[in-house]
Every structure is written in structure tokens, then in C-alpha cells.
Amino acid sequence: MANFSKSHVPQFSVDVYQNAYLPEGGREVNAIVTVTSTGGGTSGGALLAGAGAPPARIPGQGPSAAVVIMVDCSGSMEYPPAKMRNAREATAAAVDTLRDGVAFALVGGTHLAKEVYPGNGRLATASRLTRAQAKEALYGLSTGGGTAIGTWLRLADRLLGTAEVPIRHGILLTDGRNEHQSPKDLQAALESCAGRFTCDARGVGTDWEVKEVAGIASALLGTADIVADPSGLAADFARMMENAMGKAVADVALRLWTPVGTEIKFVKQVAPAVEDLTGRRTEAGPRTGDYPTGSWGDESRDYHVCVQVPEAGIGQEMLAARVSLVLPDPSGGPAQRLSQGLVRAVWTDDMVASTSMNPQVAHYTGQAELAQVIQQGLDDRKSGNLDGATAKLGRAVQLAAASGNADTAKLLSKVVDVVDAATGTVRLKAKVAEADEMTLETRSTKTVRVKK
């Protein structure tokens, strides 16, 4: 498990995969940028190397992180009675996974947000004693009232804001829709919390809204998932907390510099899940913008960068974009560059060179389309457009099979009968369990890495 000390600092590398060759008049350049972070959980004073620059160290991290767990205590959590018991057990499992020295708090959520432990606007410091006290406090949780998730997030933000630590993280559990707060108020809460902490969100049972829970996780750069059977909560919460404890550096940004006349069409995370970052750009200087990536431990992620360059003649070459990983300076000084890669454009009259698609770009373009057609197909199914649903979910089956995304293919088979995966020929199932449909929708953005 990662320890946030100077000797447990990750090292970042950036690899760019692209076909740099464009035909005469060609303007669109696509690249997959693989960012890998290693050494966050190992000793040895890892260095952070920037391409073409001397290695640089991340400023020393503090001794711990801060985590707030938000548990739905609304009236619906009482049915079936095992649901609240499972939620308590899951929260207890997460508390047991807390590392000594981590600041933490528990919040009970209804139409109001209530501090369950330690109280008085404070965070506790994880130890054998405080973990035992927190688990004892869970038995005092009672159900009743409505659901206003924005109030839970704002309380978590206030609590996390009291901690001078590099990693701030939330875990949120709900079993229902955000019925006691307007979508506008929830959106305002998310905008207020974005960039201040990351948050994993889980829906338990089948009475919650997938787009709502996924939207919370997306806005706060966390993960979303369904736990259809409440008995699976404890293992899921322990995994989430283990992952949070493995983070070693926060607020890393993907920085794009582009030359005059070049336009960024989009920036998307494409692995381990599809997440469009285009609209989250913050300006960082002339022709330079930062895209948030959240917290990192030992892991690797892929990003699809698409830029439009000015037209140029055969034989000409240009730098289409410079992609850097940067760490902002908390005191407001210049950001520290951790690593970088270059995206190039070369104009050629070689038809074979200019028309071949890079395997990584082709793979992730397919994975992004897969996520999109699943969402569209399920929306068509709900609205009664069965022909549209059949066509789109058939295309999803075809893409999942071609890319080797076995997990998504398995989820699709619960919603459609597959006649021929290669051609995408399917029939909609007459009856689909609600949990199966919600699981497919929740996990539709999860991708598989390109086979090396």
C-alpha cells in the first residue's frame, strides 16, 4: 500500500502512438497518449523524468490522505432490511482498510447531511482506536427521510477542506434518485467540489438513476458502478478504499501546447474507461491548456488527442502538439513538468503511409464508439424505438467482439440474443432483468487496453 512519503513518489512516462503521415490537404491528426505511473508504492526515492529534461522530484508529500465516506440513510434503505445492514458492513470494511494516519470521517445522507463520526466538523486520524470507534458509530445509523446528494457532497467538501493533505477522496453510496434536490442544485454542488476532491460513487439495488450516479463520479474524476446485490457491498468498498490508499500524487494535469493555427478537436481518456475531458480545459498560457486527470498511484491510462492542423504541402513536417504531464505548484508558482511526448504531422504523397491507421488509434476509436452505441441503444429501448435499439446494440456486439472486450460482450448478451457477433446481428430479449440493463449502462464506458 502506498505511503505518502518522499521515498514513495511515482515516476511518470508518456508514450505517443500515432500515424504522423497525412495526404495532401489532410488536416486531422490523431494520437493515443499512454501515461504510466510507477514506483508510487515502492521505496527508493523514485525520480520523475521529463523527456529531454533532467529528472525532477515531486515536492515531498505529507504523511497521509483524507477520506470521507457518505452513506445513504434515506427511508428506502430500510427495504429490504438487509440493505442497511450490508451498507454498515461495507462501510466498516472500508474503515478497516484505512491506513494508520489517514484523516477520515463518516457522513449519513438523507435530505440533509449528518456527521456520523467523529463529529463537530472534524476529521479523525485512523488508528486502531478510531477505526473501532467509527465502526461503533455505524450502529447508530437509522433510516428515514429523503435524498439530497448535493448536501452530502458539500459536507464532505467542508470536512476534507480541513485537512492539509495531498490526496482528498470521497466514497458515496446511494440506493435512490436525488428526489429532494433539484438537478440544478446538485450540479452547483458538483461544480463547487470539482477539483477539490475525487469521489467514487456506487448505486446499490436498482432504484437509482445511472446517469445521475455516473455524472457524480465523472464530475469528481472517480469511478461509478452498480452493486445490484447488497451482499457484494463490503468487498466493493474494501477494493475502493484499497485503491484510494494506493494514490501517491494528486491534481496531475495533462497539458497540451499547440502551435498557431492548430485547433484541438477533443481530448478523451479512453482507458480504463471513456471520459471526455475536452470541456474541462483550463488555460495555462499562450496556446496551452490543462486537462484534469485526478489522483495517481501505480497505474497506466490512455488518452486520445485529436487536433486539426493548418494545410501544408507534400514533404512538409510540423509539431502538431506537445503533450506534458504537469503538477501544479500549491503556492502558485510555475507547474512542474513530469514528462512529455510529441505529436507530429508529416505530409506525404505515399498513399499507403497516409491511409494506414495506427492500431492504438483504431482500437480506441472503436471502444469510444462502443460506449456511445450502448448508451444510445439502451435509450432507444427505453423510449420504445426497438428497431433503433436493435441496430445500435447489434453494432455494440460487433465492436465488443472485434476488440476482444469480453466483459462488455457478456453484459450485452444479457440484453440481446446474439445471432452473429461478427456482423452484429442480434434480437432484443423480450424480458431483461432491470439489474442486467443497469449494469450494462453503468459499465458501458469501461474499455479494454489495446493488445500489444
C-alpha positions as CSV (number, residue, x, y, z in Angstrom):
1,M,0.0,0.0,0.0
2,A,1.3,3.4,-0.9
3,N,2.8,5.6,1.8
4,F,2.8,9.3,1.0
5,S,6.4,9.9,2.0
6,K,9.2,11.4,-0.1
7,S,10.5,7.9,-0.8
8,H,7.2,6.7,-2.2
9,V,6.8,9.0,-5.2
10,P,5.7,7.8,-8.6
11,Q,7.6,8.2,-11.8
12,F,5.6,9.2,-14.9
13,S,6.3,8.3,-18.5
14,V,4.5,9.5,-21.7
15,D,4.3,7.4,-24.9
16,V,2.7,8.7,-28.0
17,Y,1.2,6.3,-30.6
18,Q,0.1,7.7,-34.0
19,N,0.4,7.6,-37.7
20,A,2.0,11.0,-38.4
21,Y,1.6,10.8,-42.2
22,L,-1.2,12.9,-43.8
23,P,-2.2,13.1,-47.5
24,E,-2.0,16.4,-49.4
25,G,-4.7,18.6,-47.9
26,G,-5.0,16.4,-44.8
27,R,-5.6,18.3,-41.5
28,E,-6.8,15.9,-38.8
29,V,-4.1,14.3,-36.6
30,N,-5.0,11.6,-34.0
31,A,-2.7,10.2,-31.3
32,I,-3.1,7.9,-28.4
33,V,-1.1,9.1,-25.4
34,T,-0.2,6.4,-22.8
35,V,0.6,7.8,-19.4
36,T,2.2,5.4,-16.9
37,S,2.9,6.0,-13.3
38,T,5.2,3.6,-11.4
39,G,7.0,3.4,-8.1
40,G,4.4,5.2,-6.0
41,G,4.2,2.1,-3.8
42,T,7.9,1.2,-3.7
43,S,10.8,2.6,-1.8
44,G,13.9,4.0,-3.3
45,G,13.3,7.7,-3.9
46,A,11.8,7.4,-7.4
47,L,12.5,10.3,-9.7
48,L,10.2,12.0,-12.1
49,A,11.8,12.3,-15.5
50,G,10.7,14.8,-18.1
51,A,11.6,13.9,-21.7
52,G,14.6,16.0,-22.8
53,A,14.9,17.5,-19.3
54,P,16.8,16.5,-16.2
55,P,14.9,14.3,-13.7
56,A,12.8,16.2,-11.3
57,R,11.3,15.3,-7.9
58,I,7.8,15.9,-6.9
59,P,7.7,18.1,-3.7
60,G,7.6,15.9,-0.6
61,Q,4.1,14.6,0.2
62,G,2.6,14.8,3.6
63,P,2.2,11.6,5.7
64,S,-1.4,10.9,4.8
65,A,-4.6,11.4,2.8
66,A,-8.2,12.3,3.8
67,V,-11.3,10.3,3.0
68,V,-15.0,10.9,3.7
69,I,-17.5,8.0,3.3
70,M,-21.1,9.1,2.5
71,V,-23.7,6.5,3.3
72,D,-27.3,6.9,2.1
73,C,-29.6,6.7,5.2
74,S,-32.9,7.7,3.4
75,G,-36.1,5.8,4.1
76,S,-35.7,3.5,1.1
77,M,-32.5,2.0,2.6
78,E,-34.8,0.1,5.0
79,Y,-36.2,-2.1,2.3
80,P,-35.2,-4.9,2.2
81,P,-33.9,-4.7,5.8
82,A,-30.6,-6.4,4.8
83,K,-29.7,-3.4,2.7
84,M,-28.8,-1.1,5.6
85,R,-27.1,-3.9,7.4
86,N,-25.0,-4.5,4.3
87,A,-24.2,-0.8,4.0
88,R,-23.0,-0.7,7.6
89,E,-20.8,-3.8,7.0
90,A,-19.4,-2.3,3.7
91,T,-18.5,1.0,5.5
92,A,-16.9,-1.0,8.3
93,A,-14.9,-2.9,5.7
94,A,-13.7,0.4,4.2
95,V,-12.8,1.7,7.6
96,D,-10.7,-1.4,8.3
97,T,-8.8,-0.7,5.1
98,L,-7.8,2.8,6.1
99,R,-4.1,3.2,6.6
100,D,-2.8,4.5,10.0
101,G,-2.5,8.3,9.9
102,V,-5.2,8.8,7.2
103,A,-7.7,11.5,8.2
104,F,-11.3,10.3,7.8
105,A,-15.0,10.9,8.6
106,L,-18.3,9.2,8.1
107,V,-21.4,11.1,6.8
108,G,-25.0,9.9,6.9
109,G,-27.1,11.2,3.9
110,T,-30.8,11.9,3.7
111,H,-32.4,15.2,2.6
112,L,-29.8,16.6,5.0
113,A,-26.2,15.6,5.6
114,K,-25.2,14.5,9.1
115,E,-21.8,13.9,10.6
116,V,-21.7,10.3,11.9
117,Y,-18.1,10.2,13.1
118,P,-16.1,11.9,14.6
119,G,-18.4,15.0,14.6
120,N,-18.0,18.7,15.3
121,G,-16.7,19.5,11.8
122,R,-13.6,17.5,12.3
123,L,-11.7,14.5,10.8
124,A,-10.4,11.7,12.9
125,T,-6.9,10.2,12.4
126,A,-7.0,6.5,11.6
127,S,-5.7,4.2,14.3
128,R,-6.8,1.0,15.9
129,L,-8.8,3.1,18.4
130,T,-10.5,5.5,15.9
131,R,-11.3,2.6,13.5
132,A,-13.1,0.8,16.3
133,Q,-14.9,4.0,17.4
134,A,-16.1,4.7,13.8
135,K,-17.4,1.1,13.4
136,E,-19.3,1.5,16.7
137,A,-20.8,4.8,15.5
138,L,-22.2,3.0,12.4
139,Y,-24.6,1.0,14.6
140,G,-26.3,4.3,15.4
141,L,-27.2,4.9,11.8
142,S,-31.0,5.0,11.3
143,T,-33.0,5.3,8.2
144,G,-35.6,7.9,7.3
145,G,-36.1,11.0,5.2
146,G,-35.3,11.8,1.5
147,T,-32.3,12.1,-0.7
148,A,-30.4,15.3,-1.5
149,I,-26.9,14.1,-2.6
150,G,-25.6,17.7,-3.1
151,T,-25.8,18.3,0.6
152,W,-23.7,15.2,1.3
153,L,-21.0,16.3,-1.2
154,R,-20.9,19.9,0.3
155,L,-20.4,18.5,3.8
156,A,-17.7,16.1,2.6
157,D,-16.0,19.1,0.9
158,R,-16.1,21.1,4.1
159,L,-14.6,18.2,6.1
160,L,-11.9,17.4,3.6
161,G,-11.0,21.1,3.3
162,T,-9.8,21.0,7.0
163,A,-7.0,18.5,6.1
164,E,-3.6,19.7,4.8
165,V,-3.0,16.6,2.7
166,P,-2.3,15.9,-1.0
167,I,-5.0,13.3,-1.5
168,R,-8.6,14.1,-0.8
169,H,-11.2,11.4,-1.6
170,G,-14.9,10.6,-1.2
171,I,-16.8,7.4,-1.4
172,L,-20.6,7.7,-1.9
173,L,-23.3,5.1,-1.7
174,T,-26.9,5.7,-2.7
175,D,-29.9,3.4,-3.4
176,G,-32.2,6.0,-4.9
177,R,-32.7,9.0,-7.0
178,N,-31.8,12.6,-5.9
179,E,-35.5,13.4,-5.4
180,H,-35.3,16.0,-2.7
181,Q,-33.0,18.4,-4.6
182,S,-33.2,20.0,-8.0
183,P,-30.8,18.9,-10.7
184,K,-29.6,22.5,-10.8
185,D,-28.7,22.3,-7.0
186,L,-26.8,19.0,-7.5
187,Q,-24.9,20.4,-10.5
188,A,-24.0,23.5,-8.4
189,A,-22.6,21.2,-5.6
190,L,-20.6,19.2,-8.2
191,E,-19.1,22.4,-9.7
192,S,-18.2,23.6,-6.2
193,C,-16.5,20.3,-5.3
194,A,-14.8,19.6,-8.7
195,G,-11.0,19.9,-8.4
196,R,-11.2,19.9,-4.6
197,F,-11.6,16.1,-4.1
198,T,-12.2,12.9,-6.1
199,C,-15.1,10.7,-5.5
200,D,-16.2,7.1,-6.3
201,A,-19.9,6.6,-6.5
202,R,-21.9,3.4,-6.1
203,G,-25.6,2.6,-6.7
204,V,-27.0,-0.3,-4.7
205,G,-30.1,-2.2,-5.8
206,T,-32.0,-0.9,-8.9
207,D,-33.9,2.1,-7.8
208,W,-31.3,4.7,-8.5
209,E,-30.5,6.7,-11.7
210,V,-27.5,5.5,-13.7
211,K,-26.9,8.9,-15.4
212,E,-27.1,10.6,-12.0
213,V,-24.5,8.4,-10.2
214,A,-22.2,8.2,-13.3
215,G,-22.4,12.0,-13.6
216,I,-21.3,12.5,-10.0
217,A,-18.3,10.2,-10.5
218,S,-17.4,11.8,-13.8
219,A,-17.5,15.4,-12.4
220,L,-15.3,14.3,-9.5
221,L,-12.9,12.2,-11.6
222,G,-13.9,8.9,-9.7
223,T,-15.4,5.6,-10.7
224,A,-19.1,4.6,-10.9
225,D,-20.5,1.1,-10.6
226,I,-23.6,-0.8,-9.6
227,V,-23.8,-3.3,-6.7
228,A,-27.1,-5.0,-7.6
229,D,-26.9,-7.4,-4.7
230,P,-26.2,-5.5,-1.4
231,S,-24.3,-8.5,-0.1
232,G,-21.5,-7.6,-2.5
233,L,-21.0,-4.1,-0.9
234,A,-18.4,-5.0,1.6
235,A,-15.9,-6.4,-0.9
236,D,-16.5,-3.5,-3.3
237,F,-16.0,-0.9,-0.5
238,A,-12.8,-2.5,0.6
239,R,-11.5,-2.5,-3.0
240,M,-12.4,1.2,-3.4
241,M,-10.6,2.1,-0.2
242,E,-7.6,0.0,-1.1
243,N,-7.4,1.9,-4.4
244,A,-7.7,5.3,-2.7
245,M,-4.9,4.3,-0.3
246,G,-2.8,3.5,-3.3
247,K,-2.8,7.0,-4.6
248,A,0.5,8.8,-4.2
249,V,0.1,12.2,-6.1
250,A,-3.0,14.3,-6.7
251,D,-4.0,17.1,-9.2
252,V,-1.9,15.9,-12.1
253,A,-2.9,17.6,-15.3
254,L,-2.5,16.7,-19.0
255,R,-1.1,19.9,-20.6
256,L,-1.4,20.5,-24.4
257,W,0.5,23.1,-26.2
258,T,-0.4,23.6,-29.9
259,P,1.2,25.9,-32.5
260,V,-0.5,28.9,-34.2
261,G,-3.3,27.8,-36.5
262,T,-3.8,24.4,-34.8
263,E,-7.2,23.6,-33.1
264,I,-7.8,20.9,-30.5
265,K,-10.9,18.9,-31.6
266,F,-11.1,16.7,-28.5
267,V,-9.2,15.2,-25.6
268,K,-10.6,12.0,-24.1
269,Q,-9.5,9.4,-21.6
270,V,-10.1,6.1,-23.4
271,A,-8.7,3.6,-20.9
272,P,-9.5,2.2,-18.4
273,A,-12.8,4.0,-19.2
274,V,-14.1,6.6,-21.7
275,E,-14.2,10.1,-20.2
276,D,-14.4,13.2,-22.4
277,L,-12.1,15.9,-20.9
278,T,-12.5,18.4,-23.8
279,G,-14.8,20.8,-21.9
280,R,-12.7,20.7,-18.7
281,R,-9.8,22.7,-20.2
282,T,-8.3,25.5,-18.1
283,E,-6.0,28.0,-19.9
284,A,-2.3,27.7,-18.8
285,G,-0.6,30.2,-21.0
286,P,-0.5,31.1,-24.7
287,R,-1.9,28.2,-26.8
288,T,-1.6,26.0,-23.7
289,G,-4.4,24.3,-21.8
290,D,-4.6,21.8,-18.9
291,Y,-7.0,18.9,-18.7
292,P,-7.5,17.3,-15.2
293,T,-6.6,13.7,-14.6
294,G,-7.1,13.5,-10.8
295,S,-5.0,11.3,-8.5
296,W,-2.5,8.6,-9.4
297,G,-1.0,5.5,-7.9
298,D,0.8,2.7,-9.7
299,E,-1.3,2.6,-12.9
300,S,-1.5,3.3,-16.7
301,R,-4.1,5.3,-18.6
302,D,-4.6,6.1,-22.3
303,Y,-5.8,9.4,-23.8
304,H,-7.0,10.1,-27.3
305,V,-5.9,13.6,-28.6
306,C,-7.3,14.9,-31.9
307,V,-6.0,18.1,-33.4
308,Q,-6.7,20.0,-36.6
309,V,-3.6,21.4,-38.2
310,P,-3.2,24.0,-41.0
311,E,-2.9,22.7,-44.6
312,A,0.7,22.2,-45.8
313,G,2.5,20.9,-48.9
314,I,4.0,17.4,-49.6
315,G,7.2,16.9,-47.7
316,Q,6.5,19.4,-45.0
317,E,6.5,18.5,-41.3
318,M,5.3,20.2,-38.2
319,L,4.9,19.7,-34.4
320,A,1.1,19.3,-34.1
321,A,1.0,19.3,-30.3
322,R,3.3,18.9,-27.2
323,V,1.7,16.7,-24.5
324,S,3.1,17.1,-21.0
325,L,2.2,15.8,-17.5
326,V,2.3,18.6,-15.1
327,L,1.9,19.1,-11.3
328,P,0.6,22.5,-10.2
329,D,2.6,24.4,-7.5
330,P,0.3,24.8,-4.5
331,S,1.9,28.2,-3.8
332,G,1.0,29.5,-7.2
333,G,4.4,29.2,-8.9
334,P,5.0,27.5,-12.3
335,A,3.8,24.0,-12.7
336,Q,6.3,21.2,-12.6
337,R,6.7,19.2,-15.8
338,L,6.8,15.5,-15.0
339,S,7.1,14.0,-18.5
340,Q,6.2,14.9,-22.1
341,G,5.6,13.5,-25.6
342,L,5.3,15.0,-29.1
343,V,2.5,14.7,-31.7
344,R,3.8,15.2,-35.3
345,A,2.3,15.8,-38.7
346,V,4.1,14.9,-41.9
347,W,2.6,15.4,-45.4
348,T,3.3,12.7,-48.0
349,D,2.2,11.5,-51.4
350,D,2.7,7.9,-50.3
351,M,-0.9,6.6,-50.2
352,V,-0.1,3.6,-48.2
353,A,1.6,5.6,-45.4
354,S,-1.1,8.3,-45.3
355,T,-4.1,5.9,-45.3
356,S,-2.9,3.3,-42.7
357,M,-4.5,3.7,-39.3
358,N,-2.4,3.4,-36.2
359,P,-3.6,0.2,-34.3
360,Q,-3.9,2.1,-31.0
361,V,-6.0,4.9,-32.5
362,A,-8.2,2.4,-34.4
363,H,-8.8,0.3,-31.2
364,Y,-9.8,3.2,-29.0
365,T,-11.9,4.9,-31.7
366,G,-13.8,1.6,-31.7
367,Q,-14.0,1.5,-27.9
368,A,-15.4,5.1,-27.7
369,E,-18.0,4.2,-30.4
370,L,-18.9,1.0,-28.4
371,A,-19.6,3.1,-25.3
372,Q,-21.7,5.5,-27.3
373,V,-23.8,3.0,-29.2
374,I,-24.6,1.1,-25.9
375,Q,-25.9,4.3,-24.4
376,Q,-27.9,5.2,-27.5
377,G,-29.3,1.6,-27.9
378,L,-30.5,1.5,-24.3
379,D,-32.1,4.9,-24.6
380,D,-33.9,3.7,-27.8
381,R,-35.0,0.6,-26.0
382,K,-36.5,2.6,-23.1
383,S,-38.2,5.0,-25.5
384,G,-39.8,2.2,-27.5
385,N,-37.7,2.6,-30.6
386,L,-37.0,-1.1,-30.9
387,D,-35.5,-1.0,-34.5
388,G,-33.0,1.7,-33.4
389,A,-32.2,-0.3,-30.2
390,T,-31.6,-3.5,-32.2
391,A,-29.3,-1.7,-34.7
392,K,-27.2,0.1,-32.1
393,L,-26.9,-2.8,-29.7
394,G,-26.0,-5.1,-32.7
395,R,-23.3,-2.7,-33.6
396,A,-22.1,-2.8,-29.9
397,V,-21.9,-6.6,-30.0
398,Q,-19.9,-6.4,-33.3
399,L,-17.5,-3.8,-31.8
400,A,-17.1,-5.8,-28.5
401,A,-16.3,-9.0,-30.4
402,A,-13.8,-7.3,-32.7
403,S,-11.9,-5.6,-29.9
404,G,-11.9,-8.5,-27.5
405,N,-13.9,-6.7,-24.9
406,A,-15.2,-9.9,-23.4
407,D,-16.7,-8.2,-20.2
408,T,-18.9,-5.9,-22.3
409,A,-19.8,-8.7,-24.7
410,K,-21.0,-10.8,-21.7
411,L,-23.1,-7.9,-20.4
412,L,-24.7,-7.3,-23.8
413,S,-25.7,-11.0,-24.0
414,K,-28.0,-10.4,-21.1
415,V,-29.9,-7.8,-23.1
416,V,-29.8,-9.2,-26.6
417,D,-29.7,-12.7,-28.2
418,V,-26.6,-12.8,-30.4
419,V,-27.3,-14.4,-33.8
420,D,-23.9,-13.4,-35.3
421,A,-21.4,-11.4,-33.4
422,A,-19.2,-10.7,-36.4
423,T,-21.9,-9.0,-38.4
424,G,-23.7,-7.6,-35.3
425,T,-26.9,-9.5,-36.0
426,V,-29.0,-9.6,-32.7
427,R,-32.5,-9.9,-31.4
428,L,-33.7,-7.9,-28.4
429,K,-34.6,-10.1,-25.5
430,A,-38.3,-9.9,-24.6
431,K,-37.6,-9.8,-20.9
432,V,-34.5,-8.2,-19.4
433,A,-33.7,-8.1,-15.6
434,E,-33.5,-4.4,-14.5
435,A,-30.2,-5.1,-12.8
436,D,-28.7,-6.5,-16.1
437,E,-29.8,-3.5,-18.1
438,M,-28.4,-1.1,-15.4
439,T,-25.2,-3.0,-15.1
440,L,-24.6,-2.7,-18.9
441,E,-25.4,1.0,-18.8
442,T,-23.2,1.7,-15.8
443,R,-20.2,-0.3,-17.2
444,S,-20.6,0.7,-20.9
445,T,-17.7,3.2,-20.7
446,K,-15.2,0.6,-19.4
447,T,-12.7,-0.3,-22.1
448,V,-10.0,-2.9,-22.8
449,R,-6.4,-2.0,-23.5
450,V,-5.1,-2.4,-27.0
451,K,-3.3,-5.8,-27.4
452,K,0.4,-5.0,-27.7
